[in-house]
Amino acid sequence: MTGSTDTTREPESALGASVPGARTDVGARVPDFFVVGHPKCGTTALYEMLKAHPQIFMPELKEPVFFAEELPRVAHRAWLPASLEEYLSLFADAGPDQLLGEASATYLWSPSAARRIAALQPQARLIAILREPASFLRSLHLQNLQSHYETEPDLREALAAEPDRREGRRVPSRCLRPQALLYSEYVRFVEQLRRYREVFAREQMLVLFYDDFRADNEATVRRVLGFLGVDADVAVNPVEANPTVRLRSQRLDELMHTVSVGRGGFGGGVKLAVKALAPRRVRRGMLGLARRRLVLSPAPAPDEKLMLELRRRYRPEVVALSEYLGRDLVSLWGYDRLD
């Protein structure tokens, strides 16, 4: 693992290993660390591997997104905590000697999350994962299609739609987070890292790279465990989570979702029939298998012309990030070989 930490600011305080038990004024414990993003960079796999560590507690809800105040709390997202009390209740089952952590991939993107995290837990440790911009945006676009946030199947056209979407136009009705369609805002790596540097000391943040994580899951996780101050010698089982795939048909996917939740006469009838034959866990497995076989397929080959255009577009950002972190990402990501 050869990832880098941010080294552009002098430490404000010397931090030893994280000590679990920080509390609010009302006595509830607060998280000790945060995996802040980005999406499609390995945050889900990292969450799963950290969650398995006996000295770490992470809630079942992987993305509370509580500190990203830009994201709306509306009725159809009622599973998200809307108050500090609800948020802290996610950690109520943690053992007294466990570190508390959570992973919300939007925190790095969010203009407000760093400041809000620091206000609650100024001693927090932060973990960010970055990815080469062109492959990152391609994977994010495919994920948005899979979640029905995006309806434009062509990435070039989706990027061209950003001006309209900033004004609230051409936003799909099922898109719960319209900000997710503003792809270019995700590739402001230096600006995003600086927001955290403004409120946290240098040694409180670890910046990782998707390339290193993919090449050696175990070494990356052990580095994170050392950063958090927990036992780094425990068994680490690599996890493949949230792979990039293509959605064959949003209409077919919507039909399967209708059946799974029992909406309407047809959906409700099918669900009742399946429910009579199989327990809940088996039903979920059946629907998941059917979705993987009928709706999802391997990701298509990238549009190399568009990938080259994006790399040229984002080369200044990669150069700036290389200088900011003191690592040659220009060479690592091939930005020194653009035609």
C-alpha positions in Angstrom: 0.0 0.0 0.0 1.5 3.3 -1.1 -1.4 5.7 -0.4 -0.6 9.1 1.0 -1.8 11.4 3.8 -2.3 15.1 3.4 1.0 16.8 4.3 0.4 20.4 3.4 -0.4 21.7 6.9 1.5 21.6 10.1 -0.2 19.5 12.9 -2.3 21.4 15.3 -2.1 18.7 18.0 -0.4 15.4 18.6 -2.9 12.5 18.5 -2.2 9.2 19.9 -4.3 6.1 19.2 -8.0 6.8 19.1 -9.6 6.4 22.5 -13.2 5.2 22.4 -15.8 6.9 24.6 -16.1 10.5 23.4 -19.5 11.8 24.5 -22.0 14.5 23.9 -23.4 16.7 26.6 -26.3 14.3 27.0 -24.0 11.4 27.5 -24.3 9.6 24.2 -21.1 8.4 22.6 -20.2 9.9 19.2 -18.2 8.3 16.4 -14.4 8.1 16.6 -13.9 7.9 12.8 -15.6 8.5 9.5 -15.0 7.0 6.0 -16.0 10.1 4.1 -15.9 8.9 0.5 -15.9 9.0 -2.5 -18.6 6.6 -3.9 -17.4 3.9 -6.3 -14.0 4.0 -4.8 -14.1 1.1 -2.5 -15.9 2.7 0.5 -18.5 -0.1 0.8 -15.8 -2.8 0.8 -13.8 -0.9 3.3 -16.9 -0.5 5.5 -17.6 -4.2 5.4 -14.0 -5.1 6.3 -13.8 -2.6 9.1 -17.2 -3.6 10.5 -15.9 -7.2 10.9 -13.1 -6.1 13.2 -13.9 -7.0 16.9 -12.5 -3.6 18.2 -14.7 -1.6 15.8 -18.5 -0.9 15.8 -20.1 0.4 12.6 -23.9 0.5 12.3 -26.0 -1.6 10.0 -27.0 1.5 8.1 -23.9 2.1 6.0 -24.7 5.6 4.9 -26.4 7.8 7.5 -25.3 10.9 5.6 -26.3 12.9 8.7 -23.6 15.5 8.4 -24.3 16.4 4.7 -26.9 19.0 5.3 -27.4 19.6 1.6 -29.2 16.3 1.2 -32.9 16.5 1.9 -34.7 14.6 4.7 -38.0 13.8 3.1 -40.8 11.2 3.8 -39.6 8.6 1.3 -36.1 8.6 2.9 -37.5 8.2 6.4 -34.9 5.5 7.2 -32.2 8.2 7.5 -31.6 9.9 10.9 -33.1 13.3 11.0 -31.9 14.4 14.5 -28.7 14.1 16.5 -30.5 11.8 18.9 -31.6 9.5 16.0 -28.1 9.5 14.6 -26.4 8.6 17.8 -28.9 5.9 18.5 -27.3 4.0 15.5 -24.3 3.4 17.8 -26.2 2.3 20.9 -25.2 -1.3 20.6 -21.5 -0.7 20.6 -19.3 -2.3 23.2 -17.6 0.1 25.7 -14.1 -0.8 24.3 -15.0 -0.5 20.6 -14.2 2.3 18.3 -17.3 3.8 16.7 -17.3 4.6 13.0 -19.5 5.2 10.0 -19.1 5.4 6.3 -21.0 8.0 4.2 -19.6 8.4 0.7 -21.1 11.8 0.2 -19.2 13.5 3.1 -16.2 14.3 0.9 -18.4 15.9 -1.7 -20.5 17.8 0.8 -19.5 21.4 1.4 -20.9 21.2 5.0 -19.9 17.8 6.3 -16.3 18.6 7.4 -17.4 21.5 9.5 -20.3 19.7 11.1 -18.3 16.6 11.9 -15.6 18.8 13.5 -18.3 20.5 15.6 -19.4 17.2 17.1 -16.1 15.3 17.2 -13.0 17.5 16.8 -10.8 14.5 17.5 -12.3 12.4 14.7 -10.1 10.5 12.3 -11.1 10.7 8.6 -10.5 8.3 5.7 -11.0 9.3 2.1 -10.5 7.2 -1.0 -9.9 8.9 -4.4 -10.0 7.4 -7.9 -8.8 8.4 -11.4 -11.4 11.0 -12.6 -12.5 9.4 -15.9 -13.0 5.9 -14.6 -14.6 7.4 -11.4 -17.2 9.4 -13.4 -18.0 6.5 -15.7 -18.5 4.2 -12.7 -20.6 6.8 -10.9 -22.8 7.3 -13.9 -23.5 3.5 -14.2 -24.3 3.5 -10.5 -26.7 6.3 -10.9 -28.4 4.4 -13.8 -28.7 1.4 -11.6 -30.3 3.3 -8.7 -32.6 5.1 -11.2 -31.2 8.5 -10.2 -30.1 8.8 -13.8 -32.1 8.1 -17.0 -29.6 9.4 -19.6 -27.7 6.2 -20.7 -24.9 8.1 -22.4 -22.3 9.6 -20.1 -21.4 12.3 -22.6 -25.0 13.5 -22.7 -25.4 13.2 -18.9 -22.4 15.5 -18.5 -23.8 17.9 -21.0 -27.1 18.0 -19.0 -25.4 19.5 -15.9 -26.3 23.1 -16.6 -30.0 22.2 -16.9 -29.8 20.1 -13.8 -28.3 22.8 -11.8 -31.5 24.7 -12.5 -33.7 21.8 -11.5 -34.5 20.7 -15.1 -34.1 17.3 -16.6 -33.9 15.6 -13.2 -35.5 12.2 -13.1 -38.5 11.8 -10.8 -36.9 9.0 -8.8 -33.7 10.9 -8.2 -33.7 11.4 -4.4 -30.3 13.2 -4.6 -30.2 15.6 -7.6 -26.7 16.6 -6.6 -25.6 13.2 -7.6 -26.2 14.2 -11.2 -23.7 17.1 -11.1 -20.8 14.8 -12.0 -18.1 17.5 -12.3 -18.6 18.6 -8.7 -17.2 15.2 -7.5 -13.9 15.9 -9.2 -12.8 18.8 -7.1 -10.5 16.7 -5.0 -8.1 19.4 -3.7 -11.0 21.7 -2.7 -12.7 18.9 -0.9 -9.6 17.8 1.0 -8.9 21.4 2.0 -12.3 21.7 3.6 -11.2 19.0 6.0 -7.8 20.5 6.5 -9.4 23.7 7.6 -11.0 22.0 10.7 -8.8 18.9 11.3 -5.1 18.4 12.0 -3.0 16.8 9.3 -2.5 13.6 11.1 -6.3 13.1 11.6 -6.9 12.3 7.9 -5.7 9.4 5.8 -6.1 9.7 2.0 -6.1 6.4 0.1 -6.3 5.5 -3.6 -8.6 3.1 -5.3 -5.7 1.7 -7.3 -3.9 0.6 -4.2 -7.1 -0.8 -2.6 -7.9 -2.9 -5.6 -4.3 -4.1 -5.9 -4.1 -5.2 -2.3 -7.2 -5.1 -0.1 -5.5 -6.6 2.9 -2.5 -4.3 3.0 -4.8 -1.2 2.6 -7.1 -2.4 5.4 -4.2 -3.1 7.7 -2.9 0.5 7.1 -6.3 1.8 8.0 -6.4 -0.3 11.2 -3.0 1.1 12.2 -4.2 4.6 11.5 -7.2 4.0 13.8 -5.0 2.5 16.5 -6.6 -0.9 16.7 -5.1 -4.4 16.3 -3.8 -4.5 12.7 -2.8 -8.2 12.9 -6.3 -9.7 12.9 -7.5 -11.8 10.0 -8.6 -9.7 7.1 -11.0 -11.2 4.6 -11.1 -9.3 1.2 -14.5 -8.2 0.2 -15.9 -7.5 -3.3 -18.8 -5.0 -2.8 -20.9 -2.9 -5.1 -19.2 -3.8 -8.4 -19.7 -1.6 -11.4 -22.4 -3.1 -13.6 -24.8 -2.1 -16.4 -28.6 -1.9 -16.0 -30.2 -3.6 -19.0 -33.6 -2.0 -18.5 -34.9 0.5 -15.9 -38.4 -0.6 -16.9 -37.8 -4.2 -16.1 -35.9 -3.2 -12.9 -38.9 -1.1 -11.9 -41.3 -4.0 -12.5 -39.1 -6.3 -10.3 -39.1 -3.6 -7.6 -42.9 -3.4 -7.8 -43.2 -7.1 -7.3 -40.7 -7.0 -4.4 -42.7 -4.4 -2.4 -46.1 -5.6 -3.5 -47.4 -2.5 -5.1 -50.6 -2.7 -7.2 -52.8 -5.7 -7.9 -50.2 -7.6 -10.0 -47.3 -6.9 -7.7 -49.3 -7.6 -4.6 -50.6 -10.9 -6.0 -47.2 -12.1 -7.0 -45.7 -11.2 -3.6 -48.4 -13.0 -1.7 -47.9 -16.1 -3.8 -44.1 -16.0 -3.3 -44.6 -15.2 0.4 -46.7 -18.3 0.9 -44.0 -20.5 -0.5 -40.8 -19.1 0.9 -39.6 -17.2 4.1 -38.4 -13.6 3.9 -34.7 -14.4 3.7 -35.2 -16.8 0.8 -37.6 -14.4 -1.0 -34.9 -11.7 -0.9 -32.3 -14.1 -2.2 -34.6 -15.1 -5.0 -35.3 -11.6 -6.0 -31.7 -10.6 -5.8 -30.7 -13.5 -8.0 -33.4 -12.8 -10.5 -32.3 -9.1 -10.6 -28.6 -10.1 -11.2 -29.5 -12.5 -14.0 -32.3 -10.6 -15.8 -31.6 -6.9 -15.1 -27.9 -6.5 -14.5 -25.0 -7.3 -16.8 -21.2 -6.7 -16.8 -20.3 -3.1 -17.4 -19.8 -2.2 -21.1 -16.4 -1.3 -22.5 -15.7 2.4 -21.9 -15.9 5.0 -24.7 -12.2 5.5 -25.1 -12.6 8.8 -27.0 -14.7 10.2 -24.1 -12.3 8.8 -21.5 -9.4 10.7 -23.3 -11.5 13.9 -23.4 -12.2 13.6 -19.6 -8.6 13.0 -18.8 -7.6 16.1 -20.7 -10.3 18.0 -19.0 -9.2 16.9 -15.5 -5.5 16.9 -16.0 -5.1 20.2 -14.1 -7.0 18.7 -11.1 -4.7 15.7 -11.1 -1.6 17.8 -11.3 -2.9 20.0 -8.4 -3.8 16.9 -6.4 -0.3 15.4 -7.0 1.3 18.5 -5.6 -1.1 18.7 -2.7 -0.6 15.2 -1.5 3.0 14.8 -2.6 2.4 11.7 -4.7 2.9 11.4 -8.5 -0.7 10.7 -9.6 0.0 12.1 -13.0 2.1 9.0 -13.8 0.1 6.6 -11.7 -3.1 7.5 -13.7 -1.4 7.9 -17.1 -2.0 11.6 -17.4 1.6 12.0 -18.6 0.7 9.9 -21.6 -2.2 11.8 -23.1 -2.1 12.4 -26.8 
